[in-house]
Amino acid sequence: MADITEKREGEFFKDVLKYFDRAAKFVDVPSGILDQIKYVNSVYRMRFPVKIQGKYEVIEAYRAEHSHHKLPTKGGIRFSSAVNQDEVMALAALMTYKCAIVDVPFGGAKGGIKVSPRKLSAEEMERITRRYTAELIKKNFIGPGIDVPAPDYGSGEREMAWIVDTYAAFFPNELNAMGCVTGKPVSQGGIRGRKEATGLGVFYGIREALSVKEDCDKWGIEPGIAGKTFVIQGFGNVGFHSAKFVHEGGGKIIAISEWDGAIHNPNGIDPLALEAHRNKTGSILNFPGSENVDKYGALEIACDVLIPAALENQINKENADRIKCKIIAEAANGPVTPEAEEVLNAKGVYIIPDIYLNAGGVTVSYFEWVKNLSHVRFGRLGKRWDETAGRNTIHVLEEMTGRAATDKQRSIIERGADELDLVYSGLEETMINAYHNIRNEYHGTPGIPDLRTAAFVNAIKKIAQSYSTLGVWP
Ligand code: GLU
């Protein structure tokens, strides 16, 4: 199987500009304001030495803040050997549009550290993360009201805990220090539900798309996730949780692809069993019942929904014409290049764009930040009150009917919402509303080519509103 990775370094931000320009034709905003929105406001490129295996190594890292139309700016930190300035800028821009689409009141940002976490020990990762945080502090590129990082490719709760600890050490009197980063462990100021949020949001988004009968008729499939076939690229945090929720929703995952190879099983793969297998063996390969296949070949297996949940540029002009799915659900940022999109649009493949579909992560990051600033867990005040109200309702009903409620009825009515219930409920509401907003934009705007353009139009209109105080348009 030919390698389909294309050398596209330096192209990603241009891709985002292309998407932006295509959408800008459908909005009535002065061109100067459009320019203000589309380019990156500030980029901090840093180099710092860290001791790795006894020797000093110079680490190259970035933080890009794309738009300050709302503060703080927000976006993850990527740890990858492929990090470069163009990539960080593109990802920061996507964050701006993403936040606008799901009505999260942040500007977009993104960080990147050019290292390969798989080759580093925990201590080395800690040294790099803490030093990176100190660099951000020096230049005022981090803070609860300035710029708030989060996990991204190659980082997770552990790194976020080091960041908040470093930040709090520098600012011991900062009451809101916890809000300087999201995606923290629950024990360090995190919120329940953040870890699975992007994958759960991906699931809600696909479920919503598959609930519209008119669209399903066009794709020639029955509405609903149950029974649909899925191929997933990436089994990291986003890929794993997308797989888990799709599987629980009755979807059949027939192939999963990772950095070291892919597995295929037409009868379906159980993501939890696969996770256990990987924990034991260190790889998804050689999973009992599945066949090992080529990692790029897996993307070309016929299925209803293909979920790229790894990196950008994965579906490009080399492989686009061999993709055989009805829907591409972009869980990763920028997985489909503009050239590939043209081919796929012509083939009638429906692309649910990243700037909508993977916004579940930043949505729950917003809830975490609000929790940190309010210094109280969601549900703490209301849960018991709701439970008492439920018990009172049962009591009144029992008195009125003369019949006792069953234990099952009691447990349904008596249950008060805890933090996880509220986070899931807020996320579900956000993903459903945003889907119909962009779909309505798509169907309601004559000449608009696809759902991605509609999503950009929706975002640009909202961001432009932030500049309307300049008095240049209503
Ligand atoms: N890195 C994630 C993204 O690309 C999450 C960002 C955040 O929570 O701030 O959307």
Boltz pocket constraint, residues with backbone or C-beta under 6 A from the ligand:
constraints:
  - pocket:
      binder: B
      contacts: [[A, 74], [A, 75], [A, 76], [A, 77], [A, 148], [A, 149], [A, 150], [A, 151], [A, 152], [A, 153], [A, 182], [A, 333], [A, 358], [A, 359], [A, 361], [A, 362], [A, 363], [A, 365]]
      max_distance: 6.0
